[in-house]
C-alpha cells in the first residue's frame, strides 16, 4: 500500500463539531464559519454572500452546511452564487463536513460554509 502525505495549504480539515461550534484545524470556532483556501474565519451567515463570492476563482465547488437538517439555500444567495459561476451544494452541516474532508484529502479545490447544528 502506498501512503501519501496530505498538504492542505491554507485549507484545514474539520476536526469536529457540536451544538453551536466547529473545530477546524485544531481551532474552536463558535457560530457560522467559512473555511477553504482563504483560511478559516467566522461568517455572518446567508446575508454575507460577499464572503462566498470571494471564493469563486479559488474553488470548483462550495459546500454549504445548512445546520442539523438539509435546507434549501435562500433564493437570493443561490442566484448570487450562480451569477458568478460558483458551483454550490447545500446539505446538512454534518454531511458537508464529511464531504469537504474527503475531497480536501484528495487535493480538490473546495470550500465550506457552515451553519452550526
N, C-alpha and C positions, 0 to 999 in steps of 0.2 A: 504494500500500500504506500502511496506517495502522499506526503503531508506538505501542505503549503502554508506559509505564514501569511496572515491576513494583514494588509496595510489599509487602515481606514481613512488616512489623510485627515481632513478636518471633520469627517463624519464619525460619530460614535455609536456603538450598538446600544440597544435598550437592555439594561440590566434587570429592570423590574418595574412594577407599577402597583398602585393600590388606590384606595379612596382619596382622590384629590392630589395625587403626586405621581411622578415618574422618576426613576433613577436611570440616568443616561450617561454612559462613560464614567460611572462612579460618582456622579454628581446628582444630588437630590434636588428636584425642581417641583415646586408646588404650582398647581394650576395648569392652564393650557401651555403647550410648548411646541416649538419647531426645532427640528434637528436635520442636519444634512451637510452639504459641502460648505455652507457658510457658518458652520458651528451650531451650537445649541443655545437657544435663548427663549425667554418667555414670549408668549404670543397672546394678543388681545382677543383671540377667537375669530369667529366668522366675519366680524366687522373689519378685520385687519387684512384685507386682500392684498395690500401693497407688499406685505412680508412674503406672501405666497408667490406673487408675480415676480419678485426679485429672484426667484429660483428658475425662471423659465429657460434660461440658456445653460443652466448648470446640471439639470437633471432630465431624464427621459420620462420619469413618472413621479408624481407626488401622491403619497398615500395620506388620506385624511381619516383619522380615527374620530368617530363621532360620539364617543362615550361608551357606556356599557352595551348599548344596543346599536344596531345598524340604523342609520337615518339618512334621508336624502340631504344633500347639501342645499342651502338656500339658493334659489334660482339666480339671484344677483351674483353670488360668489361663483357658481358654476359658469355663468355667462362670462364673467370677467376672466376666468382662467382659460376657458375655451377660446375667447377672443385673442389671447396672446399665444395660443397654441401649446399650452401646458397640459400634458396628459395627467388626469387626476382620477383616482379610485377612492371612493368612500366605503368604509367598512367600520365595524366596531373597533374601538381602540385596542383591545387585546389582539384581535386578528391583524390589525395594522402593524402592531409592534412585531409580531411573529414574522409577517411577510417582509417587512423592512429589514429585519435582521438577516433573514435568509438571502435576500437579494444583495444586501450590503456585503455579506460574506463572499458572494460571488463576484464582487467588484463592480456591480451595476451602479449606474448613476441614478440614485434615488434620494428622496427627501421624505420627511414625515411631519405632519402637523397633527397634534393630538389634543382632544378634549378629555379631561380625566374621567375615570369610571366612578 
